[in-house]
Amino acid sequence: EMKHGPIALVDAQTPSVFLVPPGTTYEKVMSNMEEVKARGGPIIAIASHDDPRVEAIADDVIHLPAAPEFLQPIVSVIPLQLLAYHIALLRGCDVDKPRNLAKSVTVE
């Protein structure tokens, strides 16, 4: 999917975050990381094991504990949430009161 839009947004000022799970999607994710790196985009990888290929391409790597492939989404979501939280704090966003959030929703 990178070639159908997102690759046009890659530049040196916009980091790309990649989940690099072992298993069936590994080679495709690595190919996408190589495309971003070739265009000068900084890469943050969230990888489930020490992998020299990931270490060579990514600028920063967040290592996850080993887990079966079917549990990887659960293991991966925590660092993604923490990354989003800390980026929001650095940007000065009020993480407890997001804009456009209503206390209640009325359904007709």
FENJOUR-V396898 format. One record per residue. RES is the residue in one small letter. PSI is psi in whole degrees, -180 to 180 (* if undefined). OMEGA is omega in whole degrees, -180 to 180 (999 if undefined). Layout:
res	psi	omega
RES	PSI	OMEGA
RES	PSI	OMEGA
//
This chain:
res	psi	omega
e	-15	-178
m	-38	-175
k	-12	-176
h	28	176
g	-63	-174
p	-29	-178
i	-26	179
a	-20	-179
l	-7	-176
v	126	171
d	176	-175
a	-15	-177
q	-8	-174
t	105	179
p	146	174
s	135	179
v	126	-179
f	133	167
l	125	-177
v	79	-179
p	150	173
p	158	175
g	-145	-167
t	-29	-177
t	-1	-174
y	-52	-176
e	-39	179
k	-43	179
v	-43	179
m	-40	177
s	-43	178
n	-39	177
m	-41	179
e	-38	177
e	-45	180
v	-44	-180
k	-40	180
a	-26	180
r	7	175
g	13	-180
g	136	175
p	145	-175
i	130	170
i	119	-179
a	139	173
i	106	-172
a	148	-175
s	0	180
h	165	175
d	117	-176
d	117	-179
p	-31	178
r	-44	179
v	-46	-180
e	-36	-178
a	-30	-175
i	-45	-174
a	148	175
d	-36	177
d	143	180
v	130	172
i	118	-177
h	133	178
l	155	174
p	154	178
a	138	178
a	155	176
p	153	-177
e	-38	-178
f	-17	178
l	-7	-177
q	-41	178
p	-38	-180
i	-43	-180
v	-34	-176
s	-27	-173
v	-31	-177
i	-50	177
p	-31	177
l	-43	178
q	-43	179
l	-40	177
l	-47	179
a	-42	180
y	-49	-177
h	-33	175
i	-42	178
a	-43	178
l	-43	179
l	-32	179
r	-6	179
g	19	179
c	144	176
d	102	-175
v	-17	180
d	-14	-180
k	76	179
p	147	-180
r	154	178
n	23	178
l	120	179
a	147	178
k	-28	178
s	156	179
v	130	179
t	127	-180
v	131	180
e	*	999
//
